[in-house]
């Protein structure tokens, strides 16, 4: 396991997402997983009345939705001016949770991280 903190991103410009932490994250079966994504909303896209999600999380090619069938999923989005932080948390990780996770801002480039599930 590599404890060095790395960031995956694309060019660092406004709207490009960054997933904080190691590019490959090792998680024990049964534990929880939290992925944190940061990005900036371009000034032309900032609206104080925005009510829809400003970021999607994907596992492989499948977007997380509230009716997706996998319980224990929480997505929290926080906006401070043009800076956005989105956290995806999965409770009770299983083998099927392994794979590529993507943070996809509505107006920007996505970032990915790979989750590897290990036995206790």
C-alpha positions as CSV (number, residue, x, y, z in Angstrom):
1,X,0.0,0.0,0.0
2,X,1.3,3.4,-0.9
3,X,0.5,6.1,1.7
4,X,1.9,8.9,-0.5
5,X,-0.9,11.4,-1.3
6,X,-1.4,12.0,-5.1
7,X,-4.0,13.9,-7.0
8,X,-5.5,12.8,-10.3
9,X,-6.4,15.8,-12.5
10,X,-6.5,17.3,-15.9
11,X,-4.5,20.5,-16.4
12,X,-5.8,22.2,-13.2
13,X,-8.0,24.7,-15.0
14,X,-11.4,25.7,-13.8
15,X,-13.8,22.8,-14.0
16,X,-11.2,20.1,-14.0
17,X,-11.8,17.6,-11.2
18,X,-9.2,16.3,-8.8
19,X,-9.7,13.2,-6.6
20,X,-7.7,13.6,-3.5
21,X,-5.5,10.8,-2.2
22,X,-3.7,7.9,-3.8
23,X,-4.5,7.1,-7.4
24,X,-5.1,3.5,-6.3
25,X,-6.9,3.1,-3.1
26,X,-6.8,-0.2,-1.2
27,X,-9.9,-0.9,1.0
28,X,-10.7,-3.8,3.3
29,X,-13.9,-5.8,2.7
30,X,-16.5,-4.6,5.2
31,X,-15.0,-1.2,5.8
32,X,-16.2,2.1,4.5
33,X,-14.8,4.0,1.5
34,X,-14.8,7.8,1.0
35,X,-13.5,9.5,-2.1
36,X,-13.2,13.3,-2.2
37,X,-13.3,15.3,-5.4
38,X,-12.5,19.0,-5.7
39,X,-13.1,21.3,-8.7
40,X,-14.0,24.8,-9.5
41,X,-17.1,25.9,-11.2
42,X,-16.4,28.4,-14.0
43,X,-17.6,31.9,-13.0
44,X,-20.1,31.9,-16.0
45,X,-21.8,28.8,-14.5
46,X,-22.2,30.0,-10.9
47,X,-25.9,30.4,-9.9
48,X,-27.2,31.0,-6.4
49,X,-30.4,29.3,-7.4
50,X,-28.9,26.0,-8.8
51,X,-30.9,23.1,-7.5
52,X,-29.6,20.1,-9.4
53,X,-26.5,18.1,-8.7
54,X,-23.3,19.7,-10.0
55,X,-21.3,16.5,-10.1
56,X,-21.9,12.9,-10.9
57,X,-20.1,9.9,-9.5
58,X,-19.6,6.8,-11.6
59,X,-18.5,3.2,-10.8
60,X,-17.2,2.0,-14.1
61,X,-19.7,3.4,-16.6
62,X,-22.7,3.3,-14.2
63,X,-23.7,6.5,-12.4
64,X,-24.7,6.3,-8.8
65,X,-28.4,7.1,-8.3
66,X,-30.7,6.9,-5.3
67,X,-32.5,3.9,-6.9
68,X,-29.4,2.0,-7.9
69,X,-30.0,-0.9,-5.6
70,X,-26.7,-0.7,-3.6
71,X,-27.5,0.6,-0.2
72,X,-25.1,2.5,2.0
73,X,-24.2,5.2,-0.6
74,X,-23.9,8.8,0.4
75,X,-22.9,11.7,-1.8
76,X,-22.3,15.1,-0.2
77,X,-21.7,18.3,-2.3
78,X,-20.4,21.5,-0.7
79,X,-19.9,24.7,-2.6
80,X,-17.9,27.7,-1.3
81,X,-18.0,30.4,-4.0
82,X,-16.6,28.7,-7.1
83,X,-14.9,25.9,-5.2
84,X,-16.8,22.6,-5.0
85,X,-16.0,19.5,-2.8
86,X,-17.9,16.3,-3.5
87,X,-17.6,13.2,-1.3
88,X,-18.8,9.7,-2.2
89,X,-19.0,7.4,0.7
90,X,-19.8,3.6,0.5
91,X,-20.6,1.7,3.7
92,X,-19.7,-1.9,4.0
93,X,-17.5,-2.3,1.0
94,X,-17.8,-5.6,-1.0
95,X,-15.8,-7.2,-3.7
96,X,-18.2,-5.8,-6.3
97,X,-17.2,-2.3,-5.3
98,X,-13.7,-2.7,-6.8
99,X,-12.9,-0.8,-10.0
100,X,-12.7,2.6,-11.5
101,X,-14.5,5.6,-9.8
102,X,-15.1,8.8,-11.7
103,X,-16.0,12.3,-10.4
104,X,-17.7,14.1,-13.3
105,X,-18.5,17.8,-12.9
106,X,-21.4,19.1,-14.9
107,X,-19.1,21.7,-16.5
108,X,-15.6,20.3,-16.5
109,X,-13.3,17.4,-17.0
110,X,-13.6,14.3,-14.9
111,X,-11.1,12.6,-12.6
112,X,-10.7,8.9,-11.8
113,X,-9.4,6.7,-9.1
114,X,-9.1,3.0,-8.9
115,X,-10.4,1.1,-5.8
116,X,-8.8,-2.3,-5.0
117,X,-10.6,-4.5,-2.5
118,X,-8.5,-6.6,-0.1
119,X,-9.4,-9.3,2.5
120,X,-9.1,-8.2,6.1
